[in-house]
Amino acid sequence: MLIRSTAALAFLLTGAASAERAADPLTRPIAVDRAAEWLAPRAPVRVFGNTYLVGFGGLSVALIDTGKGLILIDGALPQAAPAILVNVKRLGFRPRDIRYILSTEPHFDHAGGLAALARDTGAVVVASSRGAAGLRSGRLAIDDPQHGYDGRFPPVARVRVIGDGEVLRLGTVAVTARATPGHTLGSMTWTWQSCAAGRCKAVVFASSLNPVSADSYRYTARSNQAIVAGYRRSYATMRDIPCDILITAHADQSGSSGRFTFGPHACETYAERSRRRLVARIRSEKGSQR
């Protein structure tokens, strides 16, 4: 068959690439109602200093240039992995220079792309102990509020475990892991300093604090009180954490119309918004039990 136009050739090549990704078990698309919204294309952007965003309209993926290699935070859905690496290249960086990939939570919308990204870059995936268990299994934990959805994703074979308050150092950057349980008991928030023109700002990439669950889940159940206690611990952490720039795992959870939020009270406001939703949810459950 004779291809008569560049446009036609591009169409065929794009189709071949899509078919190849569909055949790759690590990037096989997870079909969810909000996939188009979550993965809405966005150009990579510098947030401040050595911190960039290489993700999407609904799901945040951050990149830190340490001078001795790159650190990536989160991996979005499995089908998003190739686009993340394209955005890394568009900033002038090499994907093979990614040394670590930090995970906020073992859910398919943030961890689905980790296995492919780790394979394609050679990077080490880092998570909390509970988070690592979820990443290795590729399934939701039995005590996860969203367990009823059974949201499976490609498992990550090798995960380095990091504890609350531990520091991961690479080049000129020190990233601190801060446990923020609730959405999952293994959720982790990541903080670091980013500097430019003699000014330094505390950057926070926050795990989700959204008290969402499967329909049958009850926050008021005695067996689920560890989750409620986890949220309360996370609210205290987010109120006290140095926070000049907030990036949330789901972009729309920051309360900003943009992809990140400036301001010394951004993290505190983020926690308070979640606290109010959780209080309302618990009040609703108690009301329905009368």
LINBELCOR-V252698 format. One record per run of one state. SS is the DSSP state (a for helix, b for strand, c for the rest). FROM is the first residue (numbers start at 0). TO is the last residue. Records with the same first field share a line. If there is no record, write none. Layout:
# LINBELCOR-V252698
SS=FROM-TO ; FROM-TO
This chain:
# LINBELCOR-V252698
c=0-4 ; 23-33 ; 38-39 ; 41-43 ; 48-49 ; 53-54 ; 56-57 ; 59-60 ; 65-68 ; 73-76 ; 90-93 ; 102-106 ; 111-112 ; 121-122 ; 127-127 ; 137-145 ; 149-157 ; 161-165 ; 170-171 ; 179-186 ; 196-197 ; 206-220 ; 240-243 ; 248-248 ; 254-259 ; 262-264 ; 288-289
a=5-22 ; 34-37 ; 77-89 ; 94-96 ; 107-110 ; 113-120 ; 128-136 ; 146-148 ; 221-239 ; 250-253 ; 265-287
b=40-40 ; 44-47 ; 50-52 ; 55-55 ; 58-58 ; 61-64 ; 69-72 ; 97-101 ; 123-126 ; 158-160 ; 166-169 ; 172-178 ; 187-195 ; 198-205 ; 244-247 ; 249-249 ; 260-261
